[in-house]
Amino acid sequence: MPLQISLQQNTSLVSQSWPPGKHRKGISKPQYFNPFAKKATRKSTEEPKNHSMNIENVKFLHHKCAMKARLCWSLWNQGYPFASIIDHKPNGDDYTLTLDLDEVCLIDPSQGSVLFEGKKPVTETELAIFLVDLLRLQKLNIHGQFKLAVIDENYGFSRMKYMGKRLVLVPILEDIFLLQDQMTDFLAIARTAAKITLPSKARSFAACNSIESILQRIGGLRIRKDKSTTGHANMIINLNDTPITTYLQIGKGIHAITANPNGYMMFSQPITRDFQNFISIPLTLDPFPDGQHVNPWIERFLCWQEIPKIWKNGVKNEGIRDTIGTLAAELRFAENACYEYRIEDHNLDTGTATLRIERRDGDGNAHDLWEAAVRNREMNVALNTDPSVFNWKQEDEWVLERIHDKDPFLLTVRALRGKAKLSDKGYLKTASVPQRALMIRKEKLIRKGITCGSYEGIFHNHSHQLPTENWRLSKRSTIMAVQGPPGTGKTWTACQVINDILEENPYARILVSAKEHLALDHLTNRIRDSLDSSFDVVRICNTESDTLREIDERALPKKIAERMLNDLAIPKKTMKEVGQLATWVEELAIRSASVVCTTTLDKTMESLQQSGISFDFAIIEEAGKSYPSELIGPLSISRQSLLIGDHLQLPPFELSSISKTIADCFQIGIASWPERDSRDTVERLLVEQSVPFRERNEFSSTQSIKQVEKWLQPFQSIHMKTTGDTLRHQWRMFSTLSNAIGEIFYDKPFEHKKVNTISENQLPGIFGEYQNRLLMVDAHSGSEGKHNKSFSNKHEAKIAASNLLKLHKSGAEAIIITPYKGQVAEIKSLLPDEHHSKVRTVDGFQGKEADFIILSLVRNNKRTGSARRWGFFRDPRRI
């Protein structure tokens, strides 16, 4: 049963309750303790100065409790020795923290005594590791009081299994009640931990004036370098490095230590290193130590060196490997867009060069490159000798000049800076700063996210079921998924869940995210309208087009910060930096708002993850068309997460092409593993998580490829694994269409809730003419053609454009959608400019709505006996 800590709990050692003056009988369950219990040395007549607990005082205390709960969870999430917070919330005047602790031994660091029977001591190794972690915490300048607990820890790897113990910190709330804000006394905690582990040395530890000196006096520590080396050594740990570096010093020789996720310690050749401000721990070299001396060190090295842990409780976590694999596939797909070039002609006078190019994967030519550049409005390319698509400088940039009709592999480019030099052969890549920044951010988010406890827990099924009373979903756990078919109220559901959370705990903090800005803007405004005005909702925007989007200004960080600072009489001019809002103003808004909204790949997401800021709940919209790299940011910094999407609608962009690169990633990783230059590549990291080095040549990646490919659609996997909910009420579609879609794609008809306010004979345009909400027009005299390598149909385009104009003339909101970009261009050519925005591709309009939709299918494929007869609609999710 999880341990609960609350403001009004008592133990047999104390009788004080909270608020002062309200006394309750002692709680019978021995594992509960009173976080506000006075220390034994304090006189019983001593009381807090403030006896008047009015509503504002209670709110203040509850706010501080919530902040401490989030701090402790965040530190646990980053691998520090803290008990995991399952939940926290107010209950009247009380406030309760629920911790993931079973059969614990709580220790009072101020007294060094065990509060309950059944003490479970730790080994010398486990104590030393805990003390190093205390030194890490000391550098964070943490405030507050904590107790100690001893918990079971499985330090099992593939070849060595060891069930041991771990010392962790448990938050108490006494300091909040007493309005104390003192630095945490980690030395006192270290002395207590040392005394209960080695009681015979208690007097020696009491004389220590630093945690480092306690580490020097532990003794009994062993480690293995190889099967022959014995004697004495020192472990050197440099906490100033990021990641933390560790070394083994044997005499004058120094060897760097690197942990392997499969349970190995790897030692470098002797190196020269000048150490300053380091930790030195004396130990003995043992060729054949048992697991208690080795496994805990390896587990901590992985954490300190920011290497993902793939073993938990003796079970291998394939999900971490799969996540790395999806990143490798995305990066490989991007790298395949690089072209090798060879100069055919270079005219220094005109500053132009004609190149013969060949795409790395053979799937494209100069015409494809030109079309993509025009579509994305990025006509600059980079030319240099670096094979990586991401490595280029500003001086490498050229602009596309023209393509050659007679030779699709010839391309002419023009220099941007006078008589630019150019190598005879090299590599050409699109010079897109936003795309490069996006991929770099994806890699950073995944490399950090896979080391977080919250993300690891998704794959271990270690998900606590919380009470579902007054909870509108069927379950409440660490990770939840809701499938929302079209028109079933995904946005409304998200808003209601947020209201439910803040009604239960007004001090909770919620992160709301989506893949695209427009979807998040719409959701942000809906949230702002549905919430009580006492809750601040902040929308963080970090794109060039921020000012062009329509956001409720009440949700802008500037407005929230101004409102807060006005109360403090701080001049607005102090909130400005050169031409932009000061960074600290945005941070103030983020840290104070109840709901923070930002896209999944915004630079703010990276900052939140790196800074250790955490949230109680995350809601991620559009999850069904997101890759793991587009979900891991919110998932890695939130205690609970709700994914909302629909895996039966459009999948992640370029899913099919990216899936094809997975096998290449494994092959590249295996082949380059022995090479020192490939040590930090994603492909190397992928194979390290998959197979030990000695077994790499016998490794078959077939099954791993299938698992990585499956995880490219994480929403679908999570929804199936957790038996997620599906929204069944249809609010948008009329009954005929609703029933058809429900029966064909979702097993059964929806529960129809839409009320038709206009009868069929009153509908505008062609719908009113035929008095029907669903019409199919047979454009039999049309024929398909090609428009810039895409399909089009002139006759069908005329019908679609004509009906759009009639509907708009009647005041109706109408959109034309079509599968093919060629047809989009064809229809736009028949419309005035002001209506061009009303013509979209099926993929581009996914997730949006309009009163009337005109679907131009373009072609009727005559192929039979093959899936190719369906063309664009071979994937039923497009329908």
Number of C-alpha atoms within 10 A of each C-alpha: 9 15 17 19 22 24 28 22 24 26 20 14 14 17 16 23 20 20 17 14 9 9 13 13 12 18 14 10 9 13 20 17 26 25 24 22 21 17 13 11 8 9 9 12 6 8 13 10 8 11 10 10 14 10 10 9 13 19 16 12 22 25 19 17 26 23 16 19 25 23 19 21 28 26 20 20 27 22 18 21 23 23 23 23 25 24 20 22 23 21 13 7 17 16 21 21 22 17 22 15 21 13 14 20 20 24 24 17 21 17 14 17 13 16 18 13 10 11 15 16 19 20 17 20 22 22 23 24 19 21 25 20 18 19 18 16 16 17 10 8 10 15 15 17 24 24 16 25 24 24 20 16 15 19 24 23 23 14 9 15 17 19 15 19 20 21 23 22 22 22 23 23 26 18 16 21 19 14 14 12 12 12 12 16 16 20 20 18 25 27 26 24 28 29 19 20 19 18 13 11 14 15 11 14 24 15 11 17 12 15 22 19 15 22 23 15 15 20 16 12 19 21 26 18 17 14 10 10 12 15 11 15 21 18 21 21 21 17 19 13 12 10 13 16 18 23 20 24 19 17 10 9 13 21 21 18 21 19 22 20 23 22 24 18 20 13 16 12 8 14 11 9 11 4 10 8 9 16 19 20 23 19 20 17 21 20 16 15 12 15 17 21 21 22 26 22 21 22 24 21 22 22 20 23 17 20 21 22 24 23 23 17 15 17 13 20 20 17 20 25 22 24 26 23 31 29 27 26 27 25 22 20 19 18 18 19 19 21 26 19 24 18 18 15 13 18 11 15 8 11 17 22 19 21 22 20 24 21 22 15 13 10 10 17 18 24 20 14 22 18 14 14 17 11 10 10 10 16 20 20 20 21 24 23 17 12 17 15 21 22 14 20 11 10 14 21 23 25 18 21 16 15 18 13 10 7 12 15 20 22 24 21 22 24 22 16 12 12 14 15 14 16 12 14 17 17 22 29 26 26 24 18 11 10 13 16 12 15 18 13 18 23 18 16 25 23 21 19 28 23 22 26 21 26 24 23 17 18 16 16 12 12 15 14 11 13 10 12 10 8 14 12 17 12 19 19 18 23 26 23 29 26 23 25 24 23 19 22 17 21 19 13 17 22 20 16 16 24 17 15 18 20 11 15 17 19 24 22 25 25 26 27 32 26 21 15 19 15 17 24 23 14 22 26 18 16 23 19 12 14 16 11 10 8 15 20 29 31 28 22 21 12 11 7 9 12 9 7 11 11 18 17 13 17 24 19 25 23 15 22 22 18 12 15 16 11 8 9 9 12 11 12 7 10 18 15 10 6 6 8 14 14 11 12 20 21 14 16 25 26 15 18 23 21 26 24 28 25 28 28 23 21 17 19 22 18 13 17 22 14 9 15 16 26 26 22 23 27 25 27 28 24 30 26 23 25 23 23 25 23 27 24 28 32 29 31 30 27 27 23 26 22 27 26 26 26 23 20 21 22 23 20 12 10 17 11 12 21 19 15 22 25 18 15 24 24 14 16 22 20 14 16 19 12 9 8 9 16 14 9 14 22 28 24 21 23 24 19 23 24 18 16 15 8 8 16 10 8 14 12 16 10 9 18 22 14 18 24 24 15 20 27 21 23 28 22 15 19 23 12 13 14 14 18 17 18 18 20 17 23 18 19 21 16 20 11 12 20 18 14 19 18 12 10 15 15 9 13 19 22 16 18 15 15 11 11 6 8 11 15 13 12 18 18 18 15 18 14 12 13 16 14 18 11 11 7 10 8 15 9 7 14 14 16 15 11 16 11 12 14 18 28 22 17 17 25 25 16 15 21 22 14 17 25 17 15 19 15 12 11 10 17 15 20 24 25 24 23 25 20 19 20 29 24 18 20 27 19 14 16 17 9 10 8 15 17 10 16 24 23 18 19 16 13 15 14 16 10 14 12 10 16 14 18 17 25 17 23 19 12 11 8 11 9 6 7 11 13 14 16 13 14 14 12 14 12 13 15 14
